[in-house]
Amino acid sequence: MSRFKDKLILLLLMIAATARAQEKFSATLAEKIKDYSRKNSTEKLFVHTDREFYLAGEILWFKIYEVDGSQHKPLPLNRVAYVELLDKNNQPVVQQRLP
């Protein structure tokens, strides 16, 4: 019975050591991801329109949001957007630089 207890204690110690190693690895990995995100920010643009399709001559209402690609929080970096409207054949019709 004593031998069983010794093996059980050894097993529990090994599990505890493995858990600590994984926690340390997870913390290191999380820090590396944060550091990468700080150095290499990704941007996403979201465009909201009032309709999906328009006819020639109709007014197009839209708003553009620039967010951080990983956290989806607004970015104050760029104040200019390049907008391009396409026709049904995906050919550019209008290209504009907007504040």
Disulfide bonds with the S-S distance in Angstrom:
none
